[in-house]
Amino acid sequence: MVTPLAPSAIADAFAPVLRGIASVVVGKDEVVELTLVAALAGGHILIEDVPGIGKTTLAKAFARSIGGSFSRVQCTPDLLPSDVTGVHVLDQRQGTFLFQPGPIFANVVLVDELNRATPRTQAALLEAMEERQVTLEGTTRPLPSPFLVIATQNPIELEGTFPLPEAQLDRFLLRLRLGYPSEQEEDELLLRFSGPPPLERLSAVLDPERLVELQALVRAVRVEPTVRGYGLALVRATRGHEAVRLGASPRASLALYHAAQALAALRGRTYVLPDDLKQLAAPVLGHRLLLHSQARLRGRSELTVLDELLTATPVPVE
C-alpha cells in the first residue's frame, strides 16, 4: 500500500537540492528541475549539447546534493564493456578471482560522449540502465540505489562517432539541452567562479535512502483518467503522423506518465495537470521519434512535429 502523499512533502524535501544545484549551475533552472524529475521518476538523462556548458558540473552537483557516489566514464572508440561494468582480477595469494567493480557501480554515473563508444560498449549499458544490474560470467550484481545515468553527446562532431540505436535512446527518460548562457548569466558565472569553486562548498541536503523513499511516494500522485487519456493520445499520435517513420513506444507512454507525476510532486501538487504533460512532451518524446528522410529535407524536426501534435490534440477540461 502506498503511503498517502502530503501536498508539499516532495517539494519541501527537494527545495534545498534545487537551491544547492542552482548555486553552482547558473541560469538553468528548468534543466535542474528536469534533472530532479528524472531522479524522482527513476529514469536516465541524455544531454545533447556542445562542450563546456556545465554538463559535468550538473552531474557532480546533483550527486553531492543527495550524498551519493559519483563516477565518470569518458567514452572513446577503444573503451571496452569491462571498462564500464568491471573485471575479475586474480588474487595470487588466495588463488581466486575477485570482482573489481567498474564505474557503473555508483549512484550517479556520467557517461561522457556516449556516441564515441562502440556499439558493443553502448550495449553493455542497456542492462544496467533498464534492469539496474550487471551480469558478468553468469553472476548478476545489483547496482546501487538510486541509480542515475547522465549521458552526453556532442551534436556537432560526427567524425569518430557511433550514432545511438533506437533501443539505446529509448532507455533515456529525458533528452535535455543546456544551451549557452545569456550575457548576464555568463557574467554571473565569472563572479561565482572567481573564488573557490562553488561545487566544493556544496554539501549533501538529502541522502540516497531518502531519495528512494521519495521515488516510491511519487507513484501516489494522482492522474485523472482524462489527463491519462491526453498523454496516451499524444504518444499514439506520433505513430500515425505522416512525417514520422518510427513513433514513440509504450515505454514512452510510461516515461511520460511517471515524469508527469514527478514534475507535479516537485511543484507541490498531488495531481497531474495537462500542462505537465505538455511541458514534458519534448524532453520525453523528442528523442524517441524517427522521421522520414524527406521530412528532414524539408526542414522538419522532432520538435516541430511535437508542436504540431500538441496543437492538434484536444486538451481535457473540467
JORA-V239762 format. One record per pair of residues at least 24 apart in sequence whose ideal C-beta (glycine too) atoms are under 10 Angstrom apart, sorted by the first residue. I is the first residue (numbers start at 0). J is the second residue. D is the distance in Angstrom with one decimal. If there is no record, write none. Layout:
I_J_D / I_J_D
This chain:
0_219_9.9 / 1_215_7.0 / 1_216_7.4 / 1_217_9.6 / 1_218_6.0 / 1_219_4.4 / 1_220_9.9 / 2_212_9.0 / 2_215_7.9 / 2_216_6.4 / 2_219_7.0 / 3_216_9.1 / 3_219_6.7 / 3_269_8.6 / 4_213_9.8 / 4_216_5.4 / 4_217_8.0 / 4_218_9.0 / 4_219_4.3 / 4_220_6.5 / 4_221_8.8 / 4_260_9.8 / 4_264_7.2 / 4_268_9.6 / 4_269_5.2 / 4_270_9.9 / 5_216_8.9 / 5_267_9.6 / 5_269_8.0 / 6_264_9.1 / 6_267_5.7 / 6_268_6.7 / 6_269_5.4 / 6_270_9.5 / 7_264_9.3 / 7_266_9.5 / 7_267_4.6 / 7_268_9.0 / 7_269_9.4 / 8_213_7.9 / 8_216_6.7 / 8_219_9.9 / 8_264_8.0 / 8_267_8.9 / 8_269_9.2 / 9_35_9.4 / 9_39_7.0 / 9_213_5.5 / 9_214_9.6 / 9_216_6.3 / 9_217_6.7 / 9_220_8.7 / 9_260_10.0 / 9_261_8.2 / 9_263_9.2 / 9_264_4.1 / 9_265_6.3 / 9_266_9.3 / 9_267_8.0 / 9_268_9.7 / 9_269_9.6 / 10_263_9.7 / 10_264_6.9 / 10_265_5.8 / 10_266_6.5 / 10_267_4.0 / 10_268_8.4 / 11_267_8.1 / 12_39_9.9 / 12_204_8.9 / 12_205_6.6 / 12_209_7.0 / 12_210_8.6 / 12_212_9.2 / 12_213_6.0 / 12_216_9.3 / 12_264_9.6 / 12_265_9.6 / 13_38_8.9 / 13_39_7.8 / 13_64_9.2 / 13_65_9.7 / 13_204_9.0 / 13_205_7.5 / 13_210_9.2 / 13_213_7.8 / 13_261_9.9 / 13_264_8.6 / 13_265_5.9 / 14_204_8.9 / 14_265_9.3 / 14_267_9.6 / 15_64_7.8 / 15_202_9.8 / 15_203_9.8 / 15_204_4.0 / 15_205_7.6 / 16_60_9.3 / 16_61_7.7 / 16_63_9.9 / 16_64_4.6 / 16_65_6.9 / 16_203_9.4 / 16_204_5.8 / 16_205_5.7 / 16_210_9.2 / 16_265_9.8 / 17_64_8.8 / 17_204_9.7 / 17_265_8.2 / 18_64_9.3 / 18_204_8.3 / 19_60_6.9 / 19_61_9.1 / 19_63_7.8 / 19_64_4.8 / 19_65_9.9 / 19_197_9.5 / 19_198_10.0 / 19_200_9.4 / 19_201_5.4 / 19_202_7.7 / 19_203_8.9 / 19_204_5.9 / 19_205_9.4 / 20_56_9.2 / 20_57_7.1 / 20_59_9.8 / 20_60_4.6 / 20_61_6.1 / 20_63_8.9 / 20_64_5.9 / 20_198_9.9 / 20_201_7.9 / 21_60_9.0 / 22_60_8.5 / 22_191_7.8 / 22_197_5.8 / 22_198_9.4 / 22_200_8.1 / 22_201_7.2 / 23_53_8.4 / 23_56_6.1 / 23_57_8.1 / 23_59_8.3 / 23_60_4.5 / 23_61_9.7 / 23_63_8.8 / 23_64_9.2 / 23_191_7.9 / 23_192_9.5 / 23_196_8.4 / 23_197_4.8 / 23_198_5.3 / 23_199_9.7 / 23_200_8.7 / 23_201_6.1 / 24_52_9.7 / 24_53_5.4 / 24_54_9.7 / 24_56_6.0 / 24_57_5.3 / 24_59_9.9 / 24_60_6.1 / 24_61_9.3 / 24_177_8.4 / 24_180_9.9 / 24_188_9.4 / 24_197_9.4 / 24_198_9.5 / 25_53_7.9 / 25_56_9.6 / 25_180_6.2 / 25_181_9.6 / 25_183_9.5 / 25_184_5.1 / 25_185_7.9 / 25_186_9.4 / 25_187_5.2 / 25_188_4.7 / 25_189_9.6 / 25_190_9.4 / 25_191_6.6 / 25_192_9.2 / 25_197_9.4 / 26_53_9.6 / 26_177_9.4 / 26_178_9.4 / 26_179_9.9 / 26_180_5.1 / 26_181_6.6 / 26_183_8.0 / 26_184_3.5 / 26_185_8.4 / 26_187_7.2 / 26_188_8.0 / 27_52_8.8 / 27_53_7.0 / 27_56_9.9 / 27_57_7.5 / 27_175_9.2 / 27_177_5.7 / 27_178_8.1 / 27_180_8.0 / 27_184_8.5 / 29_175_8.9 / 29_177_9.8 / 29_278_8.8 / 29_282_9.5 / 30_54_9.8 / 30_57_7.2 / 30_173_9.7 / 30_175_5.5 / 30_176_8.1 / 30_177_5.6 / 30_178_8.6 / 30_282_9.4 / 31_57_7.3 / 31_60_8.5 / 31_61_8.3 / 32_261_9.9 / 32_262_7.7 / 32_265_6.4 / 32_266_8.7 / 32_278_9.8 / 33_172_9.4 / 33_173_5.8 / 33_174_9.9 / 33_175_5.9 / 33_258_8.5 / 33_261_9.4 / 33_262_8.1 / 33_265_9.6 / 33_278_9.0 / 33_279_8.2 / 33_282_6.0 / 33_283_9.6 / 34_58_8.6 / 34_60_9.2 / 34_61_5.9 / 34_147_8.6 / 34_149_7.8 / 34_173_8.3 / 34_175_7.6 / 35_61_7.9 / 35_64_9.4 / 35_65_9.7 / 35_210_9.8 / 35_261_7.6 / 35_262_9.0 / 35_264_9.8 / 35_265_6.0 / 36_172_8.1 / 36_173_7.2 / 36_217_9.6 / 36_257_9.2 / 36_258_5.5 / 36_259_8.9 / 36_260_9.3 / 36_261_4.5 / 36_262_5.1 / 36_263_9.8 / 36_264_9.1 / 36_265_6.5 / 36_275_9.7 / 36_278_9.9 / 36_279_7.7 / 36_282_8.7 / 36_283_9.5 / 37_61_9.6 / 37_147_6.7 / 37_148_9.5 / 37_149_8.4 / 37_171_8.7 / 37_172_5.1 / 37_173_5.3 / 37_175_8.8 / 37_254_9.7 / 37_257_9.8 / 37_258_7.5 / 37_261_7.8 / 37_282_9.1 / 37_283_9.9 / 38_64_9.9 / 38_65_7.6 / 38_67_9.7 / 38_106_9.7 / 38_107_8.8 / 38_145_6.6 / 38_146_9.9 / 38_147_5.6 / 38_149_9.9 / 38_172_9.7 / 38_205_9.8 / 38_210_6.7 / 38_213_8.9 / 38_214_7.9 / 38_261_8.1 / 38_265_10.0 / 39_145_9.3 / 39_210_8.0 / 39_213_6.3 / 39_214_5.9 / 39_216_8.9 / 39_217_5.1 / 39_220_9.8 / 39_257_8.6 / 39_258_8.7 / 39_260_8.1 / 39_261_3.8 / 39_262_8.5 / 39_264_6.6 / 39_265_6.9 / 40_172_6.0 / 40_173_8.8 / 40_214_7.6 / 40_217_6.8 / 40_218_9.5 / 40_253_9.5 / 40_254_7.6 / 40_255_9.9 / 40_256_9.1 / 40_257_4.3 / 40_258_5.1 / 40_259_8.9 / 40_260_7.1 / 40_261_4.3 / 40_262_8.7 / 40_264_9.7 / 40_283_9.7 / 41_131_8.8 / 41_144_9.2 / 41_145_7.2 / 41_146_8.2 / 41_147_8.3 / 41_172_8.1 / 41_210_9.8 / 41_211_9.2 / 41_214_5.5 / 41_215_9.7 / 41_217_8.7 / 41_218_9.8 / 41_257_7.3 / 41_261_8.8 / 42_128_9.1 / 42_147_8.0 / 42_148_9.1 / 42_170_8.7 / 42_171_7.3 / 42_172_2.5 / 42_173_6.6 / 42_253_9.7 / 42_254_6.5 / 42_257_7.3 / 42_258_7.0 / 42_261_8.7 / 42_283_9.0 / 43_108_9.1 / 43_110_9.3 / 43_124_9.2 / 43_127_9.7 / 43_128_5.5 / 43_129_9.4 / 43_146_8.6 / 43_147_6.3 / 43_148_4.2 / 43_149_7.3 / 43_150_7.1 / 43_170_6.3 / 43_171_5.1 / 43_172_5.7 / 43_173_8.0 / 44_109_9.9 / 44_147_7.3 / 44_148_7.3 / 44_149_4.8 / 44_150_7.2 / 44_151_9.1 / 44_171_6.4 / 44_172_6.8 / 44_173_5.2 / 44_174_7.7 / 44_175_6.0 / 44_282_8.9 / 45_110_9.3 / 45_113_7.6 / 45_114_9.9 / 45_148_8.8 / 45_149_8.2 / 45_150_5.2 / 45_151_7.6 / 45_152_7.0 / 45_163_8.0 / 45_167_9.1 / 45_168_7.2 / 45_170_9.0 / 45_171_4.2 / 45_172_8.8 / 45_173_7.2 / 45_174_4.7 / 45_175_7.3 / 45_176_9.9 / 45_282_9.5 / 45_286_6.4 / 46_109_9.4 / 46_111_9.7 / 46_113_9.7 / 46_149_6.6 / 46_150_7.1 / 46_151_4.7 / 46_152_7.8 / 46_171_9.7 / 46_173_9.0 / 46_174_7.7 / 46_175_5.1 / 46_176_7.2 / 46_177_6.7 / 47_113_9.8 / 47_114_9.3 / 47_150_9.3 / 47_151_7.5 / 47_152_5.4 / 47_153_8.0 / 47_154_5.2 / 47_163_9.9 / 47_174_6.0 / 47_175_7.6 / 47_176_5.9 / 47_177_9.5 / 47_285_9.8 / 47_286_7.9 / 48_151_7.4 / 48_152_8.5 / 48_153_7.7 / 48_154_7.0 / 48_155_9.3 / 48_175_8.0 / 48_176_5.1 / 48_177_5.2 / 48_178_7.0 / 48_179_9.1 / 49_153_6.5 / 49_154_7.4 / 49_155_6.1 / 49_156_9.2 / 49_176_9.4 / 49_177_8.9 / 49_178_9.1 / 49_179_8.0 / 50_111_9.4 / 50_112_8.8 / 50_151_8.7 / 50_153_6.4 / 50_155_8.9 / 50_156_9.1 / 51_179_9.6 / 52_176_9.2 / 52_177_4.8 / 52_178_7.2 / 52_179_6.6 / 52_180_7.7 / 53_177_6.0 / 53_180_8.6 / 53_188_8.7 / 54_109_7.6 / 54_111_7.6 / 54_149_7.5 / 54_150_9.5 / 54_151_4.9 / 54_175_9.2 / 54_177_6.8 / 55_109_6.1 / 55_111_7.1 / 55_149_9.0 / 55_151_8.2 / 55_198_9.8 / 56_192_10.0 / 56_196_9.0 / 56_197_9.2 / 56_198_6.4 / 57_109_9.0 / 57_149_7.4 / 57_151_9.9 / 57_175_9.2 / 57_177_7.6 / 58_107_5.9 / 58_108_8.4 / 58_109_4.3 / 58_110_9.6 / 58_111_9.2 / 58_147_8.6 / 58_148_9.6 / 58_149_4.6 / 58_150_9.8 / 58_151_8.8 / 59_107_8.1 / 59_109_7.7 / 59_149_9.9 / 59_198_6.0 / 59_201_8.5 / 60_107_9.9 / 60_197_8.7 / 60_198_6.1 / 60_201_5.9 / 61_106_9.4 / 61_107_6.1 / 61_109_9.9 / 61_147_7.6 / 61_149_7.9 / 61_201_9.8 / 62_105_8.0 / 62_106_6.4 / 62_107_3.9 / 62_108_9.3 / 62_109_8.7 / 62_147_8.5 / 62_149_9.3 / 62_201_9.7 / 62_203_9.3 / 62_207_9.8 / 63_107_9.2 / 63_198_7.1 / 63_199_9.3 / 63_200_9.8 / 63_201_4.7 / 63_202_7.2 / 63_203_6.5 / 63_204_9.3 / 64_107_9.9 / 64_201_6.5 / 64_202_8.2 / 64_203_6.4 / 64_204_5.8 / 64_205_6.4 / 64_210_10.0 / 65_106_7.1 / 65_107_7.9 / 65_145_7.6 / 65_147_9.2 / 65_203_6.6 / 65_204_8.1 / 65_205_4.7 / 65_206_6.8 / 65_207_6.0 / 65_208_9.9 / 65_209_8.3 / 65_210_5.5 / 66_106_8.7 / 66_202_8.5 / 66_203_3.3 / 66_204_8.3 / 66_205_6.7 / 66_206_4.7 / 66_207_6.4 / 66_208_9.3 / 66_209_9.1 / 66_210_9.1 / 67_105_7.5 / 67_106_3.1 / 67_107_5.6 / 67_143_7.7 / 67_144_9.8 / 67_145_7.1 / 67_146_9.3 / 67_147_8.4 / 67_203_8.3 / 67_205_8.9 / 67_206_8.1 / 67_207_4.9 / 67_210_7.9 / 68_102_9.9 / 68_104_8.1 / 68_105_4.3 / 68_106_4.9 / 68_107_7.2 / 68_108_9.1 / 68_143_6.6 / 68_207_8.4 / 69_102_9.5 / 69_105_5.9 / 69_106_7.1 / 69_107_4.9 / 69_108_7.8 / 69_109_7.3 / 69_149_9.9 / 70_100_9.7 / 70_101_8.4 / 70_102_3.8 / 70_103_7.5 / 70_104_7.6 / 70_105_4.0 / 70_106_9.0 / 70_107_7.7 / 70_108_5.4 / 70_109_7.3 / 70_110_9.5 / 71_102_6.9 / 71_105_9.0 / 71_107_9.5 / 71_108_7.7 / 71_109_4.5 / 71_110_8.1 / 71_111_6.4 / 71_149_9.7 / 72_101_8.3 / 72_102_5.1 / 72_103_7.7 / 72_105_9.8 / 72_108_6.7 / 72_109_7.0 / 72_110_4.9 / 72_111_6.7 / 72_112_9.4 / 72_113_8.6 / 72_116_8.5 / 72_120_9.3 / 72_124_9.1 / 72_148_9.5 / 72_150_9.0 / 73_102_9.7 / 73_109_9.1 / 73_110_8.7 / 73_111_5.1 / 73_112_7.1 / 73_115_8.6 / 73_116_9.6 / 74_110_6.4 / 74_111_6.2 / 74_112_4.8 / 74_113_5.5 / 74_114_7.6 / 74_115_4.5 / 74_116_3.9 / 74_117_9.0 / 74_120_7.2 / 74_121_8.5 / 74_124_10.0 / 74_150_8.7 / 74_151_9.1 / 74_152_8.9 / 74_160_9.6 / 74_161_9.4 / 75_111_9.9 / 75_112_8.0 / 75_115_5.8 / 75_116_7.2 / 75_117_9.3 / 75_120_9.3 / 75_159_8.8 / 76_115_6.3 / 76_116_7.4 / 76_117_6.1 / 76_120_9.0 / 76_159_6.3 / 76_160_9.0 / 76_161_8.0 / 77_115_9.9 / 77_116_9.4 / 77_117_8.3 / 77_120_9.4 / 78_110_10.0 / 78_112_10.0 / 78_115_8.0 / 78_116_5.2 / 78_117_7.4 / 78_119_9.5 / 78_120_5.1 / 78_121_9.7 / 78_123_9.5 / 79_116_9.5 / 79_117_8.8 / 79_119_8.1 / 79_120_6.5 / 79_123_8.6 / 80_116_9.2 / 80_117_9.1 / 80_119_6.2 / 80_120_5.3 / 80_121_9.2 / 80_122_7.6 / 80_123_3.6 / 80_124_8.7 / 80_133_9.8 / 80_135_9.3 / 81_120_9.4 / 81_123_8.3 / 81_135_8.1 / 82_116_9.5 / 82_120_7.6 / 82_123_9.1 / 83_108_8.8 / 83_110_8.1 / 83_116_8.4 / 83_120_6.5 / 83_121_9.7 / 83_123_5.5 / 83_124_6.8 / 83_127_8.0 / 83_133_8.9 / 84_120_9.6 / 84_123_5.7 / 84_124_8.8 / 84_126_8.8 / 84_127_7.2 / 84_133_4.8 / 84_134_8.8 / 84_135_6.2 / 84_140_8.9 / 84_142_9.9 / 85_133_7.0 / 85_135_6.7 / 85_140_8.1 / 86_135_8.2 / 87_135_7.4 / 87_136_6.9 / 87_138_9.4 / 96_136_8.9 / 98_133_9.8 / 98_135_7.4 / 98_136_9.1 / 98_138_7.8 / 98_140_7.4 / 100_133_8.5 / 100_140_7.8 / 100_142_9.5 / 100_143_10.0 / 101_127_9.7 / 101_133_8.0 / 101_135_9.5 / 103_127_5.3 / 103_128_9.4 / 103_133_6.3 / 103_140_9.9 / 103_142_6.7 / 103_143_9.6 / 103_146_8.8 / 103_148_8.4 / 104_133_7.7 / 104_140_7.9 / 104_141_9.4 / 104_142_6.1 / 104_143_6.4 / 104_146_9.2 / 105_142_8.4 / 105_143_6.4 / 105_146_8.1 / 105_147_9.2 / 105_148_9.7 / 106_142_8.9 / 106_143_5.2 / 106_144_7.9 / 106_145_5.8 / 106_146_6.4 / 106_147_6.8 / 106_207_5.7 / 106_210_8.6 / 107_143_9.4 / 107_145_8.4 / 107_146_8.2 / 107_147_5.1 / 107_148_8.2 / 107_149_6.8 / 107_207_9.8 / 108_142_9.0 / 108_143_9.6 / 108_146_7.7 / 108_147_7.2 / 108_148_5.1 / 108_149_7.2 / 108_150_8.6 / 109_147_9.6 / 109_148_8.2 / 109_149_5.2 / 109_150_7.8 / 109_151_7.4 / 110_148_6.1 / 110_149_7.2 / 110_150_4.1 / 110_151_7.2 / 110_152_9.3 / 111_149_9.2 / 111_150_7.9 / 111_151_5.3 / 111_152_8.9 / 111_153_9.6 / 112_150_8.7 / 112_151_6.2 / 112_152_6.2 / 112_153_6.2 / 112_156_8.7 / 112_159_9.7 / 112_160_8.0 / 113_148_9.1 / 113_150_4.3 / 113_151_6.7 / 113_152_5.3 / 113_153_9.9 / 113_160_9.4 / 113_161_9.1 / 113_163_6.7 / 113_167_8.2 / 113_171_9.8 / 114_150_8.9 / 114_151_9.0 / 114_152_4.3 / 114_153_7.6 / 114_154_9.2 / 114_156_9.1 / 114_157_8.9 / 114_159_9.3 / 114_160_4.4 / 114_161_5.8 / 114_162_6.3 / 114_163_5.9 / 114_167_9.6 / 115_152_8.1 / 115_153_8.5 / 115_156_8.8 / 115_159_6.3 / 115_160_5.6 / 115_161_7.3 / 116_150_9.8 / 116_160_9.2 / 116_161_6.8 / 116_163_9.6 / 117_161_6.0 / 118_161_5.8 / 118_162_9.3 / 118_163_9.1 / 118_164_7.1 / 118_167_8.8 / 119_161_9.7 / 120_161_9.0 / 121_150_9.6 / 121_161_7.0 / 121_162_9.8 / 121_163_6.7 / 121_164_7.5 / 121_166_9.5 / 121_167_5.6 / 122_164_8.6 / 122_166_8.6 / 122_167_7.8 / 124_148_7.1 / 124_150_8.0 / 124_167_7.4 / 124_170_7.8 / 125_164_9.6 / 125_166_6.9 / 125_167_6.6 / 125_169_9.9 / 125_170_6.5 / 126_170_10.0 / 127_170_9.4 / 128_167_8.5 / 128_170_4.5 / 128_171_8.0 / 128_172_9.8 / 129_166_9.7 / 129_169_9.4 / 129_170_5.8 / 129_250_9.3 / 143_207_7.4 / 144_207_7.1 / 144_208_8.7 / 144_210_8.8 / 144_211_5.5 / 144_214_8.9 / 145_207_5.8 / 145_208_9.2 / 145_209_9.9 / 145_210_5.1 / 145_211_5.7 / 145_213_9.4 / 145_214_6.8 / 146_207_9.6 / 147_172_9.6 / 147_210_9.5 / 148_172_9.9 / 149_173_10.0 / 149_175_9.2 / 150_174_9.8 / 151_175_9.8 / 151_177_9.9 / 163_286_8.7 / 165_245_6.6 / 165_248_8.7 / 165_286_9.4 / 165_287_7.8 / 165_288_9.8 / 165_289_6.5 / 166_248_9.7 / 168_285_10.0 / 168_286_5.1 / 168_287_6.5 / 168_288_9.7 / 168_289_9.2 / 169_247_8.8 / 169_248_5.9 / 169_250_5.6 / 169_251_7.3 / 169_254_8.7 / 169_286_8.4 / 169_287_5.9 / 170_250_8.4 / 170_254_9.8 / 171_254_8.7 / 171_282_9.6 / 171_283_9.3 / 171_286_6.5 / 171_287_8.8 / 172_250_9.6 / 172_251_9.6 / 172_253_9.5 / 172_254_5.2 / 172_255_9.3 / 172_257_7.9 / 172_258_6.2 / 172_261_9.4 / 172_279_9.6 / 172_282_8.4 / 172_283_6.8 / 173_254_8.1 / 173_258_7.0 / 173_279_8.0 / 173_281_9.4 / 173_282_4.4 / 173_283_6.1 / 173_284_10.0 / 173_285_9.2 / 173_286_8.4 / 174_281_8.4 / 174_282_5.8 / 174_283_8.2 / 174_284_9.2 / 174_285_5.8 / 174_286_4.0 / 174_287_8.7 / 174_301_9.3 / 175_281_9.8 / 175_282_5.9 / 175_286_9.9 / 176_281_9.7 / 176_282_8.9 / 176_285_9.8 / 213_261_9.4 / 213_264_8.1 / 214_257_9.6 / 214_261_8.5 / 216_260_9.9 / 216_264_7.4 / 217_257_7.5 / 217_258_9.9 / 217_260_5.2 / 217_261_5.2 / 217_262_9.7 / 217_263_8.7 / 217_264_5.2 / 217_265_9.1 / 218_257_7.8 / 218_260_6.8 / 218_261_9.7 / 218_264_9.8 / 219_260_8.4 / 219_264_8.8 / 219_269_7.4 / 220_257_9.3 / 220_259_8.1 / 220_260_4.0 / 220_261_7.8 / 220_262_9.2 / 220_263_5.2 / 220_264_5.3 / 220_268_7.5 / 220_269_5.8 / 220_270_6.6 / 220_271_6.3 / 220_275_9.7 / 221_260_8.6 / 221_263_8.6 / 221_268_9.0 / 221_269_5.9 / 221_270_4.4 / 221_271_7.1 / 222_256_6.7 / 222_257_9.8 / 222_259_7.0 / 222_260_6.7 / 222_263_8.6 / 222_270_7.4 / 222_271_4.7 / 222_272_9.9 / 222_275_9.4 / 222_276_9.4 / 223_270_7.1 / 223_271_7.6 / 223_272_9.5 / 223_273_9.7 / 223_315_8.0 / 223_317_9.2 / 224_315_9.1 / 225_273_8.5 / 225_314_9.7 / 225_315_3.9 / 225_316_8.5 / 225_317_8.5 / 226_256_9.7 / 226_259_8.1 / 226_263_10.0 / 226_270_8.2 / 226_271_5.4 / 226_272_7.1 / 226_273_5.8 / 226_275_8.4 / 226_276_7.1 / 226_314_9.6 / 226_315_6.1 / 227_252_9.4 / 227_255_10.0 / 227_256_7.1 / 227_259_9.3 / 227_271_8.3 / 227_276_9.3 / 227_315_9.5 / 228_315_7.1 / 229_271_9.7 / 229_272_10.0 / 229_273_5.5 / 229_276_6.1 / 229_277_8.9 / 229_312_7.0 / 229_313_7.9 / 229_314_6.6 / 229_315_5.2 / 230_255_5.2 / 230_256_6.1 / 230_258_9.9 / 230_259_6.8 / 230_271_8.4 / 230_273_8.5 / 230_275_9.2 / 230_276_4.9 / 230_277_9.8 / 230_279_9.0 / 230_280_8.9 / 230_283_9.7 / 230_312_9.8 / 231_255_8.8 / 231_256_8.8 / 231_276_10.0 / 232_276_9.8 / 232_308_8.9 / 232_311_9.7 / 232_312_5.2 / 232_313_7.9 / 232_314_9.9 / 232_315_9.4 / 233_273_9.9 / 233_276_6.7 / 233_277_8.4 / 233_279_9.8 / 233_280_6.0 / 233_283_9.6 / 233_284_7.4 / 233_305_8.2 / 233_308_6.1 / 233_309_7.2 / 233_311_9.8 / 233_312_5.6 / 234_276_9.8 / 234_280_9.1 / 234_283_9.1 / 234_284_6.9 / 234_287_9.0 / 234_308_9.4 / 235_308_9.9 / 235_312_9.6 / 236_304_9.6 / 236_305_9.5 / 236_307_9.2 / 236_308_4.8 / 236_309_9.4 / 236_311_7.2 / 236_312_6.0 / 237_280_9.6 / 237_284_6.5 / 237_287_7.8 / 237_288_5.8 / 237_301_9.2 / 237_304_7.5 / 237_305_7.8 / 237_308_6.6 / 238_288_9.6 / 239_308_9.8 / 240_288_8.4 / 240_290_9.0 / 240_291_9.8 / 240_294_9.2 / 240_304_5.9 / 240_305_9.4 / 240_307_7.5 / 240_308_6.7 / 240_311_9.4 / 241_291_8.2 / 241_293_9.9 / 241_294_8.1 / 241_304_9.5 / 242_288_8.9 / 242_290_5.5 / 242_291_6.0 / 242_293_8.2 / 242_294_3.8 / 242_295_8.8 / 242_297_8.4 / 242_299_5.5 / 242_300_9.5 / 242_301_9.3 / 242_303_8.6 / 242_304_5.5 / 242_307_8.4 / 243_288_5.5 / 243_289_7.0 / 243_290_6.0 / 243_291_7.3 / 243_294_7.8 / 243_299_9.8 / 243_301_8.5 / 243_304_6.3 / 243_308_9.4 / 244_288_8.6 / 244_289_4.9 / 244_290_6.3 / 244_291_4.9 / 244_292_8.4 / 244_293_9.9 / 244_294_8.4 / 245_287_8.2 / 245_288_7.0 / 245_289_3.7 / 245_290_8.6 / 245_291_9.6 / 246_284_9.0 / 246_287_7.9 / 246_288_6.5 / 246_289_8.3 / 246_304_9.9 / 247_280_9.8 / 247_283_8.4 / 247_284_5.1 / 247_285_9.5 / 247_286_9.8 / 247_287_4.6 / 247_288_6.5 / 247_305_9.8 / 248_287_6.6 / 250_287_8.2 / 251_283_6.7 / 251_284_5.8 / 251_286_9.7 / 251_287_5.0 / 251_288_9.2 / 252_283_9.7 / 252_284_9.7 / 254_279_8.8 / 254_282_9.8 / 254_283_5.2 / 254_284_8.3 / 254_287_8.3 / 255_279_6.1 / 255_280_7.4 / 255_282_9.8 / 255_283_4.9 / 255_284_6.9 / 255_287_9.9 / 256_283_9.6 / 257_283_9.5 / 258_282_8.0 / 258_283_5.5 / 259_283_8.7 / 272_314_10.0 / 272_315_9.8 / 273_312_9.7 / 273_313_9.9 / 273_314_5.0 / 273_315_6.0 / 273_316_8.6 / 274_314_8.7 / 276_309_9.2 / 276_312_9.7 / 276_314_9.1 / 276_315_10.0 / 277_305_9.7 / 277_309_5.9 / 277_312_9.3 / 277_314_7.8 / 280_305_5.4 / 280_306_9.0 / 280_308_7.8 / 280_309_6.1 / 280_312_9.6 / 281_305_5.6 / 281_306_8.4 / 281_309_9.0 / 284_308_8.8
